[in-house]
Each structure stands twice: as C-alpha cells, then as structure tokens.
Amino acid sequence: QVQLVESGGGLVQPGGSLRLTCAASGSIAYIYAMDWYRQAPGKQRDFVARSTNSGLIVYSDSVKGRFTISRDDAKNTVYLQMNSLKPEDAAVYYCAAQPRQWGTMDYWGQGTQVTVSS
C-alpha cells in the first residue's frame, strides 16, 4: 500500500511558475509509473505527465515544453515543475502510481489546487 500526498499548489499569475511535489509513504523505486493528472471544474480528469522507472517521460500535448516531471526514487518523491502557466492550467492536480507496467493506476493522492489568475 502506497499513500501519496501532493503539495505545492496555490495561486499564480499567468506566465508564472509552480512546483508540485508528490510524497509517497513507501518506496517508489519499484513502481513502474508515477503520473500527474489534473481535473478542472466540470471536466474529466486528464493525463498531464508520466515518469517510469525505466526512464520514459511522457507529456500531454497541452503541457509539453512548459511542464517537467521528475522523480527522486531515493526520496520517494515526484515533482511537477510548471512554467509559463496559463489560465487553462488551473485545476486540481493529482499524483498517481501504476505499480506494474501492464497494470492500473492503483494509488491516487488527494490533489492540490492550482489557480492561475491575474
């Protein structure tokens, strides 16, 4: 069982930056994929970024070039650096873990709110 706790959300002006942190209660070294998702009010939860333990990094087209995902297995932590934020990036951001390559997203955090507004 892995518990995920996100932090780092807040209010930022358009063009600004935030770094989200996802702290896991246990080792993530053997977890295949650590992902970030986001959900805006009235919308479905969307994929944002993925980092696998084999080094694969994937981004959604909407954040490519602006967001950077990284994982520190020694600290059991995953980060999402968000630059050049836009109003449409505002959402609740969730960290999630997929333990096995052909498995499902078994673990989710509670989310952290990101608001982008002037």
One Martini backbone bead per residue (centre of mass of N, CA, C, O) as a GRO file, in nm:
protein
  118
    1GLN     BB    1   0.096   0.037   0.023
    2VAL     BB    2   0.033   0.370  -0.108
    3GLN     BB    3   0.088   0.703  -0.017
    4LEU     BB    4  -0.029   1.021  -0.148
    5VAL     BB    5   0.117   1.362  -0.132
    6GLU     BB    6   0.028   1.674  -0.215
    7SER     BB    7   0.207   1.981  -0.313
    8GLY     BB    8   0.228   2.343  -0.416
    9GLY     BB    9  -0.011   2.484  -0.446
   10GLY     BB   10  -0.186   2.777  -0.599
   11LEU     BB   11  -0.141   3.114  -0.669
   12VAL     BB   12  -0.101   3.236  -1.009
   13GLN     BB   13   0.020   3.400  -1.262
   14PRO     BB   14   0.040   3.448  -1.566
   15GLY     BB   15   0.362   3.300  -1.642
   16GLY     BB   16   0.413   3.138  -1.411
   17SER     BB   17   0.528   2.934  -1.127
   18LEU     BB   18   0.532   2.582  -1.025
   19ARG     BB   19   0.584   2.326  -0.763
   20LEU     BB   20   0.512   1.999  -0.743
   21THR     BB   21   0.449   1.753  -0.482
   22CYS     BB   22   0.508   1.391  -0.432
   23ALA     BB   23   0.455   1.197  -0.148
   24ALA     BB   24   0.562   0.886  -0.041
   25SER     BB   25   0.531   0.628   0.199
   26GLY     BB   26   0.697   0.464  -0.006
   27SER     BB   27   0.849   0.298  -0.232
   28ILE     BB   28   0.913   0.389  -0.591
   29ALA     BB   29   1.127   0.213  -0.740
   30TYR     BB   30   0.900  -0.029  -0.816
   31ILE     BB   31   0.741   0.175  -0.972
   32TYR     BB   32   0.667   0.220  -1.286
   33ALA     BB   33   0.448   0.470  -1.254
   34MET     BB   34   0.441   0.830  -1.243
   35ASP     BB   35   0.171   1.056  -1.219
   36TRP     BB   36  -0.008   1.330  -1.371
   37TYR     BB   37  -0.311   1.495  -1.298
   38ARG     BB   38  -0.620   1.674  -1.403
   39GLN     BB   39  -0.903   1.884  -1.268
   40ALA     BB   40  -1.160   2.060  -1.377
   41PRO     BB   41  -1.439   2.211  -1.356
   42GLY     BB   42  -1.659   1.996  -1.526
   43LYS     BB   43  -1.426   1.791  -1.582
   44GLN     BB   44  -1.214   1.571  -1.669
   45ARG     BB   45  -0.961   1.365  -1.609
   46ASP     BB   46  -0.623   1.445  -1.695
   47PHE     BB   47  -0.344   1.395  -1.848
   48VAL     BB   48   0.006   1.511  -1.809
   49ALA     BB   49   0.228   1.301  -1.671
   50ARG     BB   50   0.522   1.074  -1.707
   51SER     BB   51   0.719   0.840  -1.497
   52THR     BB   52   0.950   0.593  -1.529
   53ASN     BB   53   1.180   0.342  -1.414
   54SER     BB   54   1.313   0.354  -1.726
   55GLY     BB   55   1.289   0.680  -1.825
   56LEU     BB   56   1.014   0.750  -1.916
   57ILE     BB   57   0.868   1.036  -2.085
   58VAL     BB   58   0.540   1.196  -2.062
   59TYR     BB   59   0.325   1.423  -2.245
   60SER     BB   60   0.105   1.640  -2.294
   61ASP     BB   61   0.043   1.868  -2.533
   62SER     BB   62  -0.048   2.108  -2.334
   63VAL     BB   63   0.258   2.088  -2.167
   64LYS     BB   64   0.463   2.083  -2.365
   65GLY     BB   65   0.753   2.278  -2.271
   66ARG     BB   66   0.647   2.361  -1.958
   67PHE     BB   67   0.667   2.084  -1.829
   68THR     BB   68   0.826   1.892  -1.549
   69ILE     BB   69   0.915   1.567  -1.478
   70SER     BB   70   1.014   1.411  -1.162
   71ARG     BB   71   1.218   1.158  -0.993
   72ASP     BB   72   1.295   1.049  -0.646
   73ASP     BB   73   1.357   0.748  -0.521
   74ALA     BB   74   1.516   0.815  -0.257
   75LYS     BB   75   1.257   1.018  -0.168
   76ASN     BB   76   0.976   0.940  -0.271
   77THR     BB   77   0.954   1.158  -0.522
   78VAL     BB   78   0.746   1.385  -0.710
   79TYR     BB   79   0.759   1.619  -0.981
   80LEU     BB   80   0.611   1.945  -1.096
   81GLN     BB   81   0.715   2.164  -1.331
   82MET     BB   82   0.560   2.489  -1.381
   83ASN     BB   83   0.550   2.681  -1.670
   84SER     BB   84   0.385   2.914  -1.825
   85LEU     BB   85   0.116   2.976  -1.710
   86LYS     BB   86  -0.230   2.916  -1.757
   87PRO     BB   87  -0.560   2.938  -1.707
   88GLU     BB   88  -0.603   2.634  -1.824
   89ASP     BB   89  -0.428   2.503  -1.576
   90ALA     BB   90  -0.651   2.510  -1.394
   91ALA     BB   91  -0.654   2.281  -1.110
   92VAL     BB   92  -0.658   1.965  -0.996
   93TYR     BB   93  -0.375   1.791  -0.876
   94TYR     BB   94  -0.263   1.454  -0.942
   95CYS     BB   95  -0.126   1.177  -0.801
   96ALA     BB   96   0.005   0.866  -0.948
   97ALA     BB   97   0.014   0.496  -0.938
   98GLN     BB   98   0.185   0.233  -1.135
   99PRO     BB   99   0.327  -0.056  -1.050
  100ARG     BB  100   0.257  -0.188  -1.331
  101GLN     BB  101   0.288  -0.194  -1.662
  102TRP     BB  102  -0.004  -0.371  -1.699
  103GLY     BB  103  -0.166  -0.193  -1.516
  104THR     BB  104  -0.295   0.023  -1.278
  105MET     BB  105  -0.411   0.301  -1.107
  106ASP     BB  106  -0.387   0.240  -0.764
  107TYR     BB  107  -0.282   0.535  -0.682
  108TRP     BB  108  -0.398   0.830  -0.496
  109GLY     BB  109  -0.430   1.142  -0.434
  110GLN     BB  110  -0.600   1.440  -0.314
  111GLY     BB  111  -0.477   1.695  -0.409
  112THR     BB  112  -0.397   2.016  -0.578
  113GLN     BB  113  -0.443   2.352  -0.608
  114VAL     BB  114  -0.460   2.540  -0.918
  115THR     BB  115  -0.426   2.895  -0.975
  116VAL     BB  116  -0.485   3.109  -1.268
  117SER     BB  117  -0.444   3.457  -1.195
  118SER     BB  118  -0.478   3.825  -1.197
   0.00000   0.00000   0.00000
